Amino acid sequence: RLPDGRCNTLPLGRKRVRLGREIEDDQRLYRIAEAELIEAVPAAGVATEAAARDELVELLRQATGVDADLMDLLLRADTLGAMADVIANALSAPADWKQRMLVEPSVETRVEASRRRLLDIPANRPFPPPFSVN
């Protein structure tokens, strides 16, 4: 819990959810909340999922210094939406953009936003960017 009453959470899962009210329970060491499952909206405007996946991988390959572990993770992503999520997480992007990607149910919107970001990566710049010294 933060001093202002908010809490940092670390969700782990494969679906998007909208958190509802917290369920009070003093007997547990963790917090419980009602959650609504947000189903992914398939990418209807994408010609084929395979073509979209190939394009995203190619855009990454065009960036020099693409991390091998990241590429492996992308190639193992079981859906186009999962691939877009991995890319959005790895991109050096403003927090508000990443937040929009987290809550966006449309796979097509997430893929297109990630694609545009990848096209903006300058040539000869490592991707993902290295960790800071902080």
C-alpha positions in Angstrom: 0.0 0.0 0.0 1.2 3.5 -0.9 1.0 6.4 1.5 -1.9 7.9 -0.5 -3.9 4.7 -0.1 -3.3 3.3 -3.6 -1.6 0.0 -4.2 0.9 -1.3 -6.7 -0.3 -4.6 -8.2 1.5 -7.1 -10.3 -1.1 -9.0 -12.3 0.0 -12.2 -13.8 -2.2 -13.9 -16.4 -3.2 -14.3 -20.0 -6.4 -12.3 -20.1 -7.3 -8.6 -19.5 -9.5 -7.9 -16.5 -11.2 -4.8 -15.2 -10.9 -4.8 -11.4 -14.1 -4.0 -9.4 -14.4 -3.6 -5.7 -12.0 -5.0 -3.2 -13.4 -7.8 -1.1 -12.5 -7.3 2.5 -10.9 -10.3 4.2 -8.6 -9.8 7.2 -7.8 -13.6 7.3 -5.7 -13.5 4.1 -2.2 -12.1 3.5 -3.2 -10.9 0.0 -5.9 -8.7 -1.4 -9.0 -10.0 -3.3 -11.1 -8.1 -5.7 -14.0 -8.7 -8.0 -12.8 -8.8 -11.6 -14.6 -8.7 -15.0 -12.9 -10.6 -17.8 -12.3 -8.5 -20.9 -12.2 -10.7 -24.0 -9.8 -9.9 -26.8 -11.4 -8.5 -29.9 -9.9 -10.5 -32.9 -8.0 -8.6 -35.6 -10.7 -8.6 -38.3 -8.9 -6.0 -40.5 -5.6 -8.0 -40.6 -5.3 -10.1 -43.8 -4.0 -13.1 -41.9 -2.6 -13.5 -38.5 0.5 -15.2 -39.9 1.2 -12.3 -42.2 0.8 -9.8 -39.3 3.1 -11.9 -37.1 5.7 -12.1 -39.9 5.6 -8.4 -40.4 6.1 -7.6 -36.7 9.1 -10.1 -36.6 10.6 -8.5 -39.7 10.3 -5.0 -38.3 12.2 -6.2 -35.2 14.8 -7.9 -37.3 15.4 -4.7 -39.2 16.4 -3.0 -35.9 20.0 -3.8 -35.2 20.9 -5.5 -32.0 17.6 -7.2 -31.4 17.8 -9.2 -28.2 17.8 -13.0 -28.9 15.7 -13.7 -25.8 13.1 -11.2 -26.9 13.0 -12.7 -30.4 12.6 -16.2 -29.0 9.7 -15.0 -26.8 8.0 -13.4 -29.8 8.4 -16.4 -31.9 6.8 -18.6 -29.2 3.9 -16.2 -28.6 0.8 -18.3 -29.1 -1.4 -15.5 -30.6 -1.0 -12.3 -32.5 -2.4 -10.5 -29.4 0.3 -12.0 -27.2 3.0 -11.0 -29.7 1.7 -7.4 -29.7 1.7 -7.4 -25.9 5.3 -8.6 -25.7 6.4 -5.9 -28.1 4.4 -3.2 -26.3 6.0 -4.2 -23.1 9.5 -4.2 -24.5 9.3 -0.9 -26.4 10.8 2.2 -24.9 7.5 4.2 -24.9 5.8 6.6 -22.5 3.9 5.0 -19.6 0.5 6.4 -20.8 1.0 4.7 -24.2 1.8 1.4 -22.5 -1.2 1.8 -20.2 -3.5 2.3 -23.3 -2.0 -1.0 -24.7 -2.7 -2.8 -21.5 -6.4 -1.9 -21.4 -7.0 -2.1 -25.2 -9.1 -5.2 -26.0 -8.7 -4.8 -29.8 -5.8 -7.0 -31.1 -5.8 -5.0 -34.3 -5.4 -1.7 -32.5 -2.5 -3.1 -30.4 -0.8 -4.6 -33.4 -1.1 -1.4 -35.4 0.2 0.8 -32.5 3.1 -1.6 -32.0 3.8 -1.6 -35.7 3.9 2.2 -35.8 6.3 2.3 -32.8 8.6 -0.2 -34.5 8.7 1.8 -37.7 9.8 4.8 -35.6 12.9 3.0 -34.2 15.9 4.8 -35.6 18.4 2.6 -37.6 21.4 1.3 -35.8 19.8 1.6 -32.4 19.7 -1.5 -30.2 16.3 -2.9 -29.5 15.1 -3.3 -26.8 17.2 -0.4 -25.4 19.7 -1.3 -22.7 18.9 -0.9 -19.0 19.8 2.4 -17.5 22.6 2.6 -14.8 19.9 3.5 -12.3 
